[in-house]
Amino acid sequence: MESAQVGEVNAVEIIPSQPHEMDYIHKAYVELARTGVGSDEQRRNLTTLAPALIKRDGVDTVILARTDLALLFNEGNTDFPYIDCAALRLQAMLDDLLEESSLNSR
């Protein structure tokens, strides 16, 4: 959230969460990365945070930029607008593999 990578996204305005929110998000992410398991409490807290960001900051979409967040969120359990960067990356990898396979089979 505070990395230089965020500054490389030019087509959209990135609105960071508040410092105390970033602290919670970071702690939850580190725990997810460490254990590989998400808790109901983490999901509940982050799900409560998303609409607050949308309302307070006028955010259109929440970016789930860390792959481990896929342990907590999916299309079936997420009712706020979001972009799942892990899913996008996996789709791009699959598309590349399928394109390469198609080229090799010619």
A tleap script that builds the chain and sets N, CA, C and O, in Angstrom:
source leaprc.protein.ff14SB
mol = sequence {
  NMET GLU SER ALA GLN VAL GLY GLU VAL ASN
  ALA VAL GLU ILE ILE PRO SER GLN PRO HIE
  GLU MET ASP TYR ILE HIE LYS ALA TYR VAL
  GLU LEU ALA ARG THR GLY VAL GLY SER ASP
  GLU GLN ARG ARG ASN LEU THR THR LEU ALA
  PRO ALA LEU ILE LYS ARG ASP GLY VAL ASP
  THR VAL ILE LEU ALA ARG THR ASP LEU ALA
  LEU LEU PHE ASN GLU GLY ASN THR ASP PHE
  PRO TYR ILE ASP CYS ALA ALA LEU ARG LEU
  GLN ALA MET LEU ASP ASP LEU LEU GLU GLU
  SER SER LEU ASN SER CARG
}
set mol.1.N position { 0.809 -1.189 0.000 }
set mol.1.CA position { 0.000 0.000 0.000 }
set mol.1.C position { 0.857 1.260 0.000 }
set mol.1.O position { 0.438 2.310 -0.487 }
set mol.2.N position { 2.034 1.142 0.541 }
set mol.2.CA position { 2.924 2.294 0.581 }
set mol.2.C position { 4.112 2.134 -0.353 }
set mol.2.O position { 5.007 2.980 -0.365 }
set mol.3.N position { 4.132 1.064 -1.133 }
set mol.3.CA position { 5.296 0.783 -1.971 }
set mol.3.C position { 5.319 1.664 -3.209 }
set mol.3.O position { 4.330 2.312 -3.551 }
set mol.4.N position { 6.454 1.673 -3.863 }
set mol.4.CA position { 6.619 2.431 -5.099 }
set mol.4.C position { 5.741 1.866 -6.210 }
set mol.4.O position { 5.411 2.584 -7.153 }
set mol.5.N position { 5.358 0.598 -6.119 }
set mol.5.CA position { 4.528 -0.004 -7.159 }
set mol.5.C position { 3.194 0.716 -7.282 }
set mol.5.O position { 2.670 0.864 -8.386 }
set mol.6.N position { 2.641 1.163 -6.166 }
set mol.6.CA position { 1.362 1.862 -6.210 }
set mol.6.C position { 1.491 3.104 -7.073 }
set mol.6.O position { 0.557 3.438 -7.802 }
set mol.7.N position { 2.617 3.796 -7.012 }
set mol.7.CA position { 2.835 4.996 -7.805 }
set mol.7.C position { 2.976 4.731 -9.285 }
set mol.7.O position { 2.943 5.668 -10.082 }
set mol.8.N position { 3.134 3.482 -9.672 }
set mol.8.CA position { 3.292 3.138 -11.081 }
set mol.8.C position { 1.963 2.908 -11.779 }
set mol.8.O position { 1.933 2.687 -12.990 }
set mol.9.N position { 0.880 2.956 -11.047 }
set mol.9.CA position { -0.446 2.799 -11.643 }
set mol.9.C position { -0.919 4.198 -12.022 }
set mol.9.O position { -1.280 4.995 -11.156 }
set mol.10.N position { -0.915 4.489 -13.317 }
set mol.10.CA position { -1.214 5.848 -13.764 }
set mol.10.C position { -2.642 6.047 -14.244 }
set mol.10.O position { -3.121 7.181 -14.275 }
set mol.11.N position { -3.324 4.998 -14.613 }
set mol.11.CA position { -4.646 5.125 -15.212 }
set mol.11.C position { -5.754 5.353 -14.182 }
set mol.11.O position { -6.870 5.724 -14.545 }
set mol.12.N position { -5.457 5.136 -12.915 }
set mol.12.CA position { -6.456 5.314 -11.866 }
set mol.12.C position { -5.847 6.074 -10.698 }
set mol.12.O position { -4.629 6.120 -10.530 }
set mol.13.N position { -6.714 6.663 -9.904 }
set mol.13.CA position { -6.253 7.315 -8.686 }
set mol.13.C position { -6.284 6.297 -7.555 }
set mol.13.O position { -7.314 5.676 -7.294 }
set mol.14.N position { -5.156 6.134 -6.890 }
set mol.14.CA position { -5.076 5.224 -5.754 }
set mol.14.C position { -5.297 6.034 -4.489 }
set mol.14.O position { -4.577 6.998 -4.226 }
set mol.15.N position { -6.294 5.641 -3.707 }
set mol.15.CA position { -6.585 6.318 -2.443 }
set mol.15.C position { -6.223 5.357 -1.324 }
set mol.15.O position { -6.917 4.364 -1.109 }
set mol.16.N position { -5.142 5.644 -0.609 }
set mol.16.CA position { -4.726 4.725 0.462 }
set mol.16.C position { -5.653 4.802 1.665 }
set mol.16.O position { -6.304 5.818 1.904 }
set mol.17.N position { -5.698 3.729 2.405 }
set mol.17.CA position { -6.456 3.728 3.652 }
set mol.17.C position { -5.701 4.535 4.702 }
set mol.17.O position { -4.550 4.923 4.498 }
set mol.18.N position { -6.355 4.777 5.809 }
set mol.18.CA position { -5.747 5.531 6.905 }
set mol.18.C position { -4.644 4.701 7.561 }
set mol.18.O position { -4.672 3.473 7.480 }
set mol.19.N position { -3.668 5.354 8.214 }
set mol.19.CA position { -2.547 4.610 8.815 }
set mol.19.C position { -2.970 3.471 9.748 }
set mol.19.O position { -2.389 2.388 9.680 }
set mol.20.N position { -3.961 3.684 10.611 }
set mol.20.CA position { -4.376 2.602 11.519 }
set mol.20.C position { -5.032 1.458 10.738 }
set mol.20.O position { -4.928 0.297 11.135 }
set mol.21.N position { -5.705 1.782 9.632 }
set mol.21.CA position { -6.291 0.748 8.786 }
set mol.21.C position { -5.188 -0.032 8.069 }
set mol.21.O position { -5.249 -1.257 7.962 }
set mol.22.N position { -4.187 0.691 7.583 }
set mol.22.CA position { -3.050 0.037 6.932 }
set mol.22.C position { -2.356 -0.915 7.893 }
set mol.22.O position { -1.950 -2.009 7.502 }
set mol.23.N position { -2.220 -0.503 9.147 }
set mol.23.CA position { -1.593 -1.375 10.142 }
set mol.23.C position { -2.369 -2.677 10.287 }
set mol.23.O position { -1.776 -3.755 10.309 }
set mol.24.N position { -3.703 -2.582 10.387 }
set mol.24.CA position { -4.500 -3.798 10.528 }
set mol.24.C position { -4.394 -4.663 9.277 }
set mol.24.O position { -4.199 -5.874 9.373 }
set mol.25.N position { -4.522 -4.047 8.107 }
set mol.25.CA position { -4.438 -4.791 6.856 }
set mol.25.C position { -3.090 -5.496 6.757 }
set mol.25.O position { -3.020 -6.663 6.369 }
set mol.26.N position { -2.024 -4.787 7.108 }
set mol.26.CA position { -0.685 -5.378 7.049 }
set mol.26.C position { -0.564 -6.565 7.996 }
set mol.26.O position { -0.047 -7.617 7.618 }
set mol.27.N position { -1.037 -6.398 9.216 }
set mol.27.CA position { -0.962 -7.491 10.193 }
set mol.27.C position { -1.773 -8.702 9.721 }
set mol.27.O position { -1.325 -9.841 9.848 }
set mol.28.N position { -2.950 -8.453 9.182 }
set mol.28.CA position { -3.777 -9.554 8.686 }
set mol.28.C position { -3.078 -10.249 7.521 }
set mol.28.O position { -3.073 -11.477 7.437 }
set mol.29.N position { -2.493 -9.463 6.626 }
set mol.29.CA position { -1.797 -10.043 5.474 }
set mol.29.C position { -0.607 -10.888 5.917 }
set mol.29.O position { -0.414 -11.999 5.422 }
set mol.30.N position { 0.183 -10.371 6.836 }
set mol.30.CA position { 1.355 -11.120 7.316 }
set mol.30.C position { 0.911 -12.437 7.945 }
set mol.30.O position { 1.541 -13.472 7.727 }
set mol.31.N position { -0.151 -12.405 8.709 }
set mol.31.CA position { -0.672 -13.632 9.330 }
set mol.31.C position { -1.156 -14.616 8.261 }
set mol.31.O position { -0.915 -15.819 8.369 }
set mol.32.N position { -1.834 -14.109 7.238 }
set mol.32.CA position { -2.265 -14.973 6.136 }
set mol.32.C position { -1.067 -15.600 5.433 }
set mol.32.O position { -1.058 -16.797 5.147 }
set mol.33.N position { -0.064 -14.786 5.159 }
set mol.33.CA position { 1.131 -15.293 4.471 }
set mol.33.C position { 1.870 -16.312 5.334 }
set mol.33.O position { 2.397 -17.302 4.826 }
set mol.34.N position { 1.905 -16.064 6.633 }
set mol.34.CA position { 2.626 -16.947 7.547 }
set mol.34.C position { 1.924 -18.291 7.708 }
set mol.34.O position { 2.575 -19.336 7.710 }
set mol.35.N position { 0.599 -18.269 7.843 }
set mol.35.CA position { -0.137 -19.496 8.154 }
set mol.35.C position { -0.771 -20.155 6.934 }
set mol.35.O position { -0.993 -21.366 6.925 }
set mol.36.N position { -1.063 -19.360 5.904 }
set mol.36.CA position { -1.759 -19.899 4.741 }
set mol.36.C position { -3.232 -20.155 5.002 }
set mol.36.O position { -3.900 -20.819 4.210 }
set mol.37.N position { -3.740 -19.633 6.108 }
set mol.37.CA position { -5.133 -19.836 6.490 }
set mol.37.C position { -5.720 -18.498 6.928 }
set mol.37.O position { -5.110 -17.767 7.708 }
set mol.38.N position { -6.908 -18.187 6.418 }
set mol.38.CA position { -7.610 -16.983 6.826 }
set mol.38.C position { -8.633 -17.288 7.894 }
set mol.38.O position { -9.216 -18.372 7.913 }
set mol.39.N position { -8.854 -16.341 8.779 }
set mol.39.CA position { -9.836 -16.540 9.850 }
set mol.39.C position { -11.129 -15.784 9.534 }
set mol.39.O position { -11.147 -14.838 8.745 }
set mol.40.N position { -12.202 -16.232 10.172 }
set mol.40.CA position { -13.481 -15.529 10.042 }
set mol.40.C position { -13.357 -14.101 10.550 }
set mol.40.O position { -13.956 -13.184 9.989 }
set mol.41.N position { -12.582 -13.911 11.610 }
set mol.41.CA position { -12.405 -12.572 12.177 }
set mol.41.C position { -11.696 -11.642 11.182 }
set mol.41.O position { -12.099 -10.491 11.015 }
set mol.42.N position { -10.654 -12.136 10.530 }
set mol.42.CA position { -9.953 -11.321 9.532 }
set mol.42.C position { -10.904 -10.927 8.402 }
set mol.42.O position { -10.967 -9.763 8.005 }
set mol.43.N position { -11.629 -11.896 7.899 }
set mol.43.CA position { -12.558 -11.620 6.811 }
set mol.43.C position { -13.624 -10.628 7.243 }
set mol.43.O position { -13.941 -9.695 6.506 }
set mol.44.N position { -14.177 -10.824 8.429 }
set mol.44.CA position { -15.207 -9.931 8.957 }
set mol.44.C position { -14.668 -8.501 9.093 }
set mol.44.O position { -15.319 -7.548 8.665 }
set mol.45.N position { -13.488 -8.356 9.684 }
set mol.45.CA position { -12.908 -7.025 9.885 }
set mol.45.C position { -12.591 -6.337 8.562 }
set mol.45.O position { -12.875 -5.151 8.397 }
set mol.46.N position { -12.010 -7.066 7.630 }
set mol.46.CA position { -11.681 -6.469 6.337 }
set mol.46.C position { -12.941 -6.179 5.525 }
set mol.46.O position { -12.996 -5.195 4.788 }
set mol.47.N position { -13.953 -7.036 5.661 }
set mol.47.CA position { -15.216 -6.808 4.966 }
set mol.47.C position { -15.923 -5.578 5.529 }
set mol.47.O position { -16.603 -4.870 4.787 }
set mol.48.N position { -15.777 -5.318 6.800 }
set mol.48.CA position { -16.346 -4.120 7.415 }
set mol.48.C position { -15.580 -2.873 6.969 }
set mol.48.O position { -16.169 -1.808 6.787 }
set mol.49.N position { -14.305 -3.008 6.799 }
set mol.49.CA position { -13.465 -1.884 6.397 }
set mol.49.C position { -13.760 -1.431 4.969 }
set mol.49.O position { -13.769 -0.229 4.702 }
set mol.50.N position { -14.000 -2.353 4.055 }
set mol.50.CA position { -14.185 -2.009 2.641 }
set mol.50.C position { -15.310 -0.996 2.414 }
set mol.50.O position { -15.059 0.032 1.784 }
set mol.51.N position { -16.538 -1.230 2.893 }
set mol.51.CA position { -17.594 -0.245 2.670 }
set mol.51.C position { -17.303 1.104 3.341 }
set mol.51.O position { -17.728 2.151 2.853 }
set mol.52.N position { -16.579 1.069 4.457 }
set mol.52.CA position { -16.205 2.325 5.117 }
set mol.52.C position { -15.291 3.146 4.213 }
set mol.52.O position { -15.452 4.362 4.106 }
set mol.53.N position { -14.333 2.489 3.563 }
set mol.53.CA position { -13.437 3.181 2.625 }
set mol.53.C position { -14.224 3.727 1.435 }
set mol.53.O position { -13.993 4.848 0.982 }
set mol.54.N position { -15.137 2.931 0.948 }
set mol.54.CA position { -15.943 3.340 -0.200 }
set mol.54.C position { -16.757 4.581 0.143 }
set mol.54.O position { -16.806 5.535 -0.633 }
set mol.55.N position { -17.387 4.563 1.298 }
set mol.55.CA position { -18.230 5.694 1.705 }
set mol.55.C position { -17.394 6.917 2.090 }
set mol.55.O position { -17.642 8.017 1.596 }
set mol.56.N position { -16.423 6.735 2.951 }
set mol.56.CA position { -15.628 7.857 3.460 }
set mol.56.C position { -14.768 8.510 2.383 }
set mol.56.O position { -14.696 9.736 2.293 }
set mol.57.N position { -14.120 7.683 1.571 }
set mol.57.CA position { -13.133 8.198 0.628 }
set mol.57.C position { -13.632 8.262 -0.814 }
set mol.57.O position { -12.895 8.683 -1.705 }
set mol.58.N position { -14.871 7.849 -1.047 }
set mol.58.CA position { -15.401 7.867 -2.400 }
set mol.58.C position { -14.718 6.873 -3.321 }
set mol.58.O position { -14.609 7.102 -4.525 }
set mol.59.N position { -14.262 5.773 -2.750 }
set mol.59.CA position { -13.572 4.741 -3.513 }
set mol.59.C position { -14.591 3.990 -4.371 }
set mol.59.O position { -15.667 3.630 -3.893 }
set mol.60.N position { -14.249 3.756 -5.637 }
set mol.60.CA position { -15.124 2.997 -6.530 }
set mol.60.C position { -14.916 1.501 -6.382 }
set mol.60.O position { -15.869 0.725 -6.455 }
set mol.61.N position { -13.666 1.095 -6.174 }
set mol.61.CA position { -13.311 -0.321 -6.141 }
set mol.61.C position { -12.167 -0.540 -5.160 }
set mol.61.O position { -11.236 0.263 -5.094 }
set mol.62.N position { -12.237 -1.611 -4.410 }
set mol.62.CA position { -11.159 -1.988 -3.502 }
set mol.62.C position { -10.223 -2.923 -4.263 }
set mol.62.O position { -10.672 -3.878 -4.896 }
set mol.63.N position { -8.935 -2.648 -4.201 }
set mol.63.CA position { -7.957 -3.491 -4.878 }
set mol.63.C position { -7.398 -4.498 -3.885 }
set mol.63.O position { -6.775 -4.125 -2.891 }
set mol.64.N position { -7.624 -5.771 -4.160 }
set mol.64.CA position { -7.040 -6.850 -3.363 }
set mol.64.C position { -5.711 -7.179 -4.028 }
set mol.64.O position { -5.629 -8.061 -4.883 }
set mol.65.N position { -4.673 -6.454 -3.621 }
set mol.65.CA position { -3.400 -6.496 -4.335 }
set mol.65.C position { -2.467 -7.592 -3.855 }
set mol.65.O position { -1.487 -7.889 -4.538 }
set mol.66.N position { -2.719 -8.185 -2.749 }
set mol.66.CA position { -1.852 -9.241 -2.231 }
set mol.66.C position { -2.500 -10.590 -2.476 }
set mol.66.O position { -3.683 -10.782 -2.193 }
set mol.67.N position { -1.729 -11.512 -2.996 }
set mol.67.CA position { -2.283 -12.800 -3.391 }
set mol.67.C position { -2.911 -13.559 -2.237 }
set mol.67.O position { -3.886 -14.285 -2.435 }
set mol.68.N position { -2.377 -13.408 -1.044 }
set mol.68.CA position { -2.910 -14.164 0.097 }
set mol.68.C position { -4.321 -13.736 0.477 }
set mol.68.O position { -5.011 -14.469 1.185 }
set mol.69.N position { -4.765 -12.568 0.025 }
set mol.69.CA position { -6.131 -12.133 0.317 }
set mol.69.C position { -7.162 -13.027 -0.361 }
set mol.69.O position { -8.329 -13.034 0.030 }
set mol.70.N position { -6.741 -13.778 -1.370 }
set mol.70.CA position { -7.641 -14.738 -2.014 }
set mol.70.C position { -8.062 -15.843 -1.042 }
set mol.70.O position { -9.045 -16.542 -1.289 }
set mol.71.N position { -7.333 -16.003 0.051 }
set mol.71.CA position { -7.731 -16.968 1.082 }
set mol.71.C position { -8.987 -16.504 1.813 }
set mol.71.O position { -9.693 -17.317 2.409 }
set mol.72.N position { -9.268 -15.210 1.772 }
set mol.72.CA position { -10.421 -14.651 2.478 }
set mol.72.C position { -11.569 -14.273 1.564 }
set mol.72.O position { -12.733 -14.377 1.951 }
set mol.73.N position { -11.253 -13.833 0.351 }
set mol.73.CA position { -12.276 -13.257 -0.511 }
set mol.73.C position { -12.404 -14.019 -1.823 }
set mol.73.O position { -11.414 -14.465 -2.402 }
set mol.74.N position { -13.652 -14.157 -2.279 }
set mol.74.CA position { -13.936 -14.733 -3.590 }
set mol.74.C position { -15.266 -14.169 -4.069 }
set mol.74.O position { -15.938 -13.439 -3.340 }
set mol.75.N position { -15.639 -14.508 -5.289 }
set mol.75.CA position { -16.874 -13.970 -5.858 }
set mol.75.C position { -18.110 -14.320 -5.033 }
set mol.75.O position { -19.075 -13.556 -5.004 }
set mol.76.N position { -18.085 -15.445 -4.376 }
set mol.76.CA position { -19.251 -15.892 -3.622 }
set mol.76.C position { -19.430 -15.252 -2.263 }
set mol.76.O position { -20.524 -15.302 -1.701 }
set mol.77.N position { -18.378 -14.648 -1.719 }
set mol.77.CA position { -18.506 -14.114 -0.359 }
set mol.77.C position { -18.150 -12.633 -0.245 }
set mol.77.O position { -17.966 -12.122 0.859 }
set mol.78.N position { -18.054 -11.947 -1.375 }
set mol.78.CA position { -17.627 -10.548 -1.343 }
set mol.78.C position { -18.682 -9.682 -2.018 }
set mol.78.O position { -18.939 -9.815 -3.214 }
set mol.79.N position { -19.294 -8.787 -1.229 }
set mol.79.CA position { -20.389 -7.992 -1.774 }
set mol.79.C position { -20.010 -6.525 -2.023 }
set mol.79.O position { -20.886 -5.699 -2.277 }
set mol.80.N position { -18.727 -6.199 -1.954 }
set mol.80.CA position { -18.288 -4.851 -2.305 }
set mol.80.C position { -17.508 -4.925 -3.618 }
set mol.80.O position { -16.949 -5.972 -3.945 }
set mol.81.N position { -17.465 -3.829 -4.370 }
set mol.81.CA position { -16.731 -3.869 -5.640 }
set mol.81.C position { -15.229 -4.004 -5.388 }
set mol.81.O position { -14.652 -3.269 -4.587 }
set mol.82.N position { -14.608 -4.958 -6.087 }
set mol.82.CA position { -13.182 -5.202 -5.865 }
set mol.82.C position { -12.520 -5.731 -7.122 }
set mol.82.O position { -13.177 -6.243 -8.028 }
set mol.83.N position { -11.211 -5.596 -7.155 }
set mol.83.CA position { -10.381 -6.199 -8.190 }
set mol.83.C position { -9.432 -7.143 -7.479 }
set mol.83.O position { -8.672 -6.733 -6.602 }
set mol.84.N position { -9.479 -8.405 -7.862 }
set mol.84.CA position { -8.620 -9.431 -7.267 }
set mol.84.C position { -7.367 -9.569 -8.128 }
set mol.84.O position { -7.398 -10.224 -9.170 }
set mol.85.N position { -6.283 -8.962 -7.703 }
set mol.85.CA position { -5.043 -8.976 -8.482 }
set mol.85.C position { -4.471 -10.386 -8.621 }
set mol.85.O position { -3.826 -10.689 -9.624 }
set mol.86.N position { -4.694 -11.244 -7.638 }
set mol.86.CA position { -4.224 -12.629 -7.746 }
set mol.86.C position { -4.950 -13.331 -8.886 }
set mol.86.O position { -4.324 -14.031 -9.682 }
set mol.87.N position { -6.255 -13.150 -8.971 }
set mol.87.CA position { -7.025 -13.774 -10.042 }
set mol.87.C position { -6.610 -13.228 -11.410 }
set mol.87.O position { -6.515 -13.977 -12.382 }
set mol.88.N position { -6.364 -11.921 -11.474 }
set mol.88.CA position { -5.913 -11.331 -12.734 }
set mol.88.C position { -4.572 -11.904 -13.162 }
set mol.88.O position { -4.368 -12.214 -14.336 }
set mol.89.N position { -3.666 -12.043 -12.214 }
set mol.89.CA position { -2.337 -12.583 -12.527 }
set mol.89.C position { -2.428 -14.037 -12.969 }
set mol.89.O position { -1.777 -14.439 -13.934 }
set mol.90.N position { -3.228 -14.818 -12.271 }
set mol.90.CA position { -3.406 -16.218 -12.663 }
set mol.90.C position { -4.032 -16.339 -14.049 }
set mol.90.O position { -3.632 -17.192 -14.841 }
set mol.91.N position { -5.006 -15.492 -14.339 }
set mol.91.CA position { -5.637 -15.512 -15.656 }
set mol.91.C position { -4.627 -15.151 -16.742 }
set mol.91.O position { -4.610 -15.773 -17.805 }
set mol.92.N position { -3.788 -14.153 -16.484 }
set mol.92.CA position { -2.761 -13.760 -17.459 }
set mol.92.C position { -1.777 -14.901 -17.692 }
set mol.92.O position { -1.368 -15.144 -18.828 }
set mol.93.N position { -1.394 -15.601 -16.630 }
set mol.93.CA position { -0.479 -16.731 -16.772 }
set mol.93.C position { -1.126 -17.845 -17.589 }
set mol.93.O position { -0.485 -18.430 -18.462 }
set mol.94.N position { -2.384 -18.136 -17.308 }
set mol.94.CA position { -3.102 -19.163 -18.055 }
set mol.94.C position { -3.219 -18.777 -19.522 }
set mol.94.O position { -3.001 -19.610 -20.402 }
set mol.95.N position { -3.564 -17.515 -19.794 }
set mol.95.CA position { -3.662 -17.047 -21.174 }
set mol.95.C position { -2.332 -17.215 -21.897 }
set mol.95.O position { -2.304 -17.653 -23.047 }
set mol.96.N position { -1.228 -16.870 -21.234 }
set mol.96.CA position { 0.102 -17.028 -21.837 }
set mol.96.C position { 0.390 -18.495 -22.147 }
set mol.96.O position { 0.889 -18.816 -23.226 }
set mol.97.N position { 0.079 -19.381 -21.212 }
set mol.97.CA position { 0.306 -20.810 -21.428 }
set mol.97.C position { -0.528 -21.345 -22.580 }
set mol.97.O position { -0.034 -22.113 -23.405 }
set mol.98.N position { -1.777 -20.946 -22.635 }
set mol.98.CA position { -2.650 -21.413 -23.712 }
set mol.98.C position { -2.196 -20.875 -25.060 }
set mol.98.O position { -2.249 -21.589 -26.062 }
set mol.99.N position { -1.754 -19.635 -25.096 }
set mol.99.CA position { -1.253 -19.053 -26.341 }
set mol.99.C position { 0.021 -19.774 -26.794 }
set mol.99.O position { 0.187 -20.088 -27.973 }
set mol.100.N position { 0.912 -20.028 -25.838 }
set mol.100.CA position { 2.160 -20.741 -26.152 }
set mol.100.C position { 1.857 -22.151 -26.645 }
set mol.100.O position { 2.467 -22.625 -27.603 }
set mol.101.N position { 0.917 -22.814 -25.990 }
set mol.101.CA position { 0.537 -24.170 -26.390 }
set mol.101.C position { -0.064 -24.169 -27.796 }
set mol.101.O position { 0.218 -25.057 -28.601 }
set mol.102.N position { -0.876 -23.188 -28.076 }
set mol.102.CA position { -1.497 -23.069 -29.390 }
set mol.102.C position { -0.451 -22.833 -30.468 }
set mol.102.O position { -0.535 -23.414 -31.550 }
set mol.103.N position { 0.533 -21.989 -30.187 }
set mol.103.CA position { 1.598 -21.720 -31.146 }
set mol.103.C position { 2.465 -22.958 -31.383 }
set mol.103.O position { 2.897 -23.211 -32.508 }
set mol.104.N position { 2.716 -23.719 -30.331 }
set mol.104.CA position { 3.559 -24.926 -30.436 }
set mol.104.C position { 2.841 -26.063 -31.186 }
set mol.104.O position { 3.494 -26.929 -31.770 }
set mol.105.N position { 1.531 -26.057 -31.169 }
set mol.105.CA position { 0.806 -27.151 -31.811 }
set mol.105.C position { 0.582 -26.912 -33.300 }
set mol.105.O position { 0.023 -27.766 -33.988 }
set mol.106.N position { 1.003 -25.789 -33.789 }
set mol.106.CA position { 0.827 -25.480 -35.226 }
set mol.106.C position { 1.903 -26.100 -36.061 }
set mol.106.O position { 1.906 -25.942 -37.282 }
savepdb mol mol.pdb
quit
